[in-house]
Amino acid sequence: MPRKPEPVTQAQARRLLLAAQALMGPPPAGLDALIRQLGYVQMDSINVVERAHHLILGSRLEGYAPADFDALFQGDRRLFEHWTHDASAIPMAFYPHWKVRFPRSRARILQNAWWRERVGDKVDELLNLVLERIRVEGPLRSADFEHKRDSRANAWWGWKPQKAALEFLWHAGELAVAKRVNFHKVYDLPQRVFPQAHALPASSPGEHREWACATALDRLGVATPRELAAYFNALDPTEAAQWCAAAVKAGRARPVETEDGRKAFAVEDWKARVADPPERTVLLCPFDPILRDRARALRLFDFDFRFEAFVPEEKRQYGYYVLPILEGESLVGRLDPKFHRERGVLEIKGLWFEKGVRATRARKAAVARAAEALAARIGAKDVDWT
């Protein structure tokens, strides 16, 4: 007999997400455990305040230092860099599940017209040349491959053929990111970067589906099949829906109905996971996991967030790299900071509270403390409220 869906309120779903994403209660014991709990941490090149992965991890782990991340990524090799919905640092234990993705990525990119235009007609010859240079010379960056650049090209869309080849070989699993230098990828053979993980077989289709769905549900608390599929961008929603049906029958998930009438699924012990929010204010990275799904952020937090770095300045509502303000379980405002590294100053260019949120003295003081904590983490000596 089918299990009747249990009602889940907006507040319960919100608290489940925050707890699953290490933003409620005590953080995991250490950086390695935190990244495992998140499942991955997004990496991004914009450095107006600090790199995205450092902001995401620092907002959750007291005493976090970028050197700790580098030790896991480039030292102990407990992390590898690859693609989820974007470039991310991922626990090495998940590598067999990326081996499933490599042939899919290869086939997809080979059919991509933009990529074919970048690499030209002699695709196999180019790929072999790039791969052979790395085999012989060791780790290389895109800059190590000379090519006369079209003066009309720009940094985003004007990839030279070798850069396009390197990215293809990385997505296809034939190269790995050995490290980042000034945030530029340094590519090498995966058997040299992480030989033990590289030697493992790819997970089977069943293992991959089980991992992708069970791991995603644990990190969301409650989700639709589409949200499960999107978490690691590893499946299609139909596969996730099949897993959900089987998990309910096995007593590993519960069917639920959200406050707005959406049919979803929750972890079996979801009621025990709902906890009271902490009394703290923290500044979030614009790429924070709780903000990745803009529709979910609007639904659960009544927070309409748009990343405006790529919006023309005259059309921005707030700023280039705005940090959402999390107060307890509520997103109450936005802060527009810029780190002037040459002066050691974190400039606060703007502060906005959400509609209906009072700018009380206590609230503004809590935001100021959060800004001071951010400044200390990134090495700023002072905070300038302009």
N, C-alpha and C positions, 0 to 999 in steps of 0.2 A: 504493500500500500504506500503510495507516494507520501512523503513527509510534507506537512503543511508549512508553508513559509512563515518564519517568525518575523515580527516587525522590528526594524532597526531604525532608531531615530537619527536625525541629522547629527545631533551632538554625539551619539554613540559611535557613528561611523567616523566622525572627525577625530574622536579620541583614540579609536582603534588605529587610524592611519598615523597619528602623531606618535603613538606608542611604538608601532611597528617600525617607524622611521627614526627611532631613538631621540625623540624630542619631548618625551614625557618620562618622568622617573629617572633613576640613576642610569648613566650611560653604560655600555658594555665595558668589560674589563680589558681595556687596551685598544689600540688602533686597529690591529688585525681583526679583533672580534667586532669592532664597529663596522668596518667595511664589509665583513661577512653578513652582518645584520642588514645593512643597506642593500647588499647584493652587487652593487657597483657604485662608483662615484664618478660623475661626469667631469671631463677635463675640457677646458676651453682656453683659447689663446688670449682673450681680453684680460688685461692686467691693470686696469685703471685703479683698482683697489688692491686686489690679490687674485691669484689664479683661482678658478672656480672650485677645484677639488679641495684646496686649502681652506676656502671659506666654508664649504659644506662641512668638512670634518671639524674645523675649529669651532663652529657653532654648536657642536655636540659634545666635544671632548675637552674638558678643562686641561690646560697645560699642553695642548697640541702644538707641535712644531713641524714645519715642512720637512725638516731633516728626518723625522720619524717616518714620514711617507716615503721619502727617497730610500730609506733603509729597507723598507718592504718591497719597493718596486725595483730598485737597481741593485740592492744588496742581497737580501735573503731570497729574492724572486718569489715572494708569496703573492705577488700581483702580476698581471700581464695587462697590456693595453690593447683593447680592440673596440669593436663597434657594438653598441646596443641600439639606442636611437641616435647616438652621437658617440664620439670618441670617449672612452671610459676606462678607468682602472678597475679590474675585475679580479676576484679571488682566483688564484691559480687552480684551486680544486675544481673550478668550473670549466677548465680548458677543454676537456673532452666534448663538452656541449657546443663549443665553438667549432670543433672539428666537423660537426654536422653542418654548420653554416658555410664553411669554406667553399665546397663545391657549388652551393646555391649562389653565393656571391660571385664566384667565377663566371658562372653562366649568365647571371644578370648583367654584370659589367661588360662582358664581351658583346652584348646586344645593345649597349648604351651608345646612342649616336654621338653624344657630346664627348664621351671618352674615346670613341673611334676617331673622332676628328682630332683630338689631342695627340694620339699615338701615330697616326698616319697609316700607310698601307702595309708596311713590313712589321706586323705586330709580333710574330713569333721571334723574328730576328732581334727586335728591340728588347723583348722580355728576356731572351737568352743572354744578350749582351749585359744588361743590367744585373741579372742574377750571377753571371760569371764574374763580373768585377767584384761583387761582394764576396763570392766564394774565395776569390784569390786575395783580395786586399783587406777583407774584414769589414767591420761596421762602417757605413757611409751615410751621409746626408744627401738630400736632393742637391744641395749646393756643390757637392763634390762631382757632379756630372755637368760638364760644360755644354752649353747650348745657347745659340744666339737667340735672344728673346725678341719677340715682336714688340716694337715700341708702343703699339696700340693696346697691348695686353695689360691687364691689371693683376694684382697679387692673388685675387680670388679665382678668376676665371681664365687666366692666361697660363695655366700649367704647361711647362715644357714637356716633351714626350717622355723624358726620363722620370719626371715627377709622377706623371700619370701611370707609368709602368711600375714605379715603386709602390704607389698606393694600391694598384691592382694586385701586385704580388703579396702585399700585406693583407688585403681583404681576402685573398684566396688561400692564405695560410702558408705561403711559400717563403715569406719573410716575417720577421717579428720586429717590434720596436724594442731595441736594446736599452735605450735611454732617451731622455730629452736634453738638449743643450740649448739654452735660451728659448725653450719650448719648441725647438725644431726637432722633428723625429730623427733618430739615428737608427738605421735599419741593419739587421743582420739575419743570418739563418736561424730559424727557431731551434734547430738541434744544437746550436752553440749557445743560444741565450738561455733556454730552459730545457735541457736534454731529457730530463725525466718526464716532464709533462708532454713533451713532443712525442715521446715513444709510446704513450698510452693510446689505446684504440679510441675511435670516436664512439660516443654513446649510441645505443640502438634507437630506432624511432620511438619505441615505447619508453625507454629510459629518458630520452630527451623530453618527451611530452610530460612525463611525471615530474621531472625536475623543474621544467619551465613553469608549470601550473602550480605545483605545491609550493615552490619557493616564492613565486609571485604572490600567492594568496597569503602566505605567512607574513609578507612584507607590506601588504595592504590591509589585512584584517577582514575587509568585506569588499567584494568587487564583482563586476559583471564579467562574463567570458571575454568580452572585447578588452576590458581593462587588464585582465590576466594576460592575454596574448600580447598586449602592448608593453608590458612591464620590461621584458627583455627583448621585445621585438623578435621573438623566436618562433612564433606559431601564427596560424590564422585563427580567428575567433571560433570557427567550426570545431577545430581540434580542441580548443579550450573548453567549449561547451560539452563536448563528449567526455572530457576528463571530469568536469564538474558533476555530470550525471553519475558517472561511476564512483566518484568520491562520496557523493551523498549516499548511494547504496551501501558503500563500505563503511559509512559512519565517520568519514574523515573530513566532511564539510557539511554545512547546514544551508538549506535554501532559506533565503530571507527576502523580505520586501522592504525597500527603503521608504522613508517618509514621503517622498515624492512619487511613490508607486512603481519604482523600478525593480525588476526581478533580478536578484543577485545571489551571491553565495558568500558564506562567512566561514572562518576557521571554526572548528568544532567547539572550541572553548571560548568563543568570542565574548560571552558575558563576563567571564572571569578576567578578561584582558582590559575591560573598560575601567579606567582609573581616573581619579581626580587630577586636574591639571596642576602643574607646578606654578609657584608664584615667582616667575622670572620673565625678563624681557630680553630677547635675543634678536640680532640682526641676521637675516637669512640671505644667502646667495640668490641672485635671480634665477639660477639654474638648480635651486634646491629641489630634491625629489618630490616634495609636497606641492610644488608649483608646476612641475613638468606638464601635468594634465590641466590645462587652463580651465576647462569646463568643470572638472572636479573641484578645483580651488574655488570657483565661483559658487558651486553647489554647496560645498561643505563649510566654507569660510565666508561666503558672501563677499569675496575678494576678486575683483575684476583686474587681472594683472596682464600687462603687455610689456614685453621686453623691447625697449625703445632705442637700443644702440644702433639699429639699422634704419630707424625712422629719421628723416631729415630734421635737423635741429629745430627749425621753425614750426614743425608739426608735432613735436614732443609735448605731451601733457605734463610730464614730470621731469625726466632727465635721462642721461645716457646709460647709466649703470645703477639703477635704483635698487636698494635693498629693502625688501619687505620687513616689517617689524612684527615679530611674534610675541604677544603678551599672553602668557598662560597658554590657552588653547585658541586664542583669537588673533587674527591678522588685523592690526589696528591702525597701521599707517605705513609710510614709505620714507626712506632717507636717501638723499642723493649725495654720495661722498666721492672724493677724489684724493688719492694719495700722492702728494708731491714728494717724491723720494729724495730729490736733491736738497730739500729743506727739512725733511723728516716730519712733515705736517700732513695730517689727515684733515682736509677741508670738507666741511659739511655745507653743501651748496643749497640744500633745500630740505625741509621737513614738512610732511603733510600727514594729518590724521584722517582716517576714513570718516565718511558722513555718519553722524550720530555718535562719534567717539569724542568725548570732551578732552580738550588739551589741558588737563589739570596739572598743577605743580608737581604732584607725585609722579604722574605719567611722564612728563617731560624730563624729570630727574632720572627716571628709570631708563629712558632712551639715551640720555647723556652718559649714564654708566655703561650702557651697552656699547656706545660709540667709543668710550675710553677703553673698554675691554678689547674691542676690535683693533684700536690703535696699538695697544700693547702687543697683540698677537702678530701684527704685520710689521712691527718695528718703528712705528711713528712715535716721535717724542712729544708731540702736541696735537690737540684737536682744535681746529679753527672753525667756529660757528659764524660764517659770514652772513 
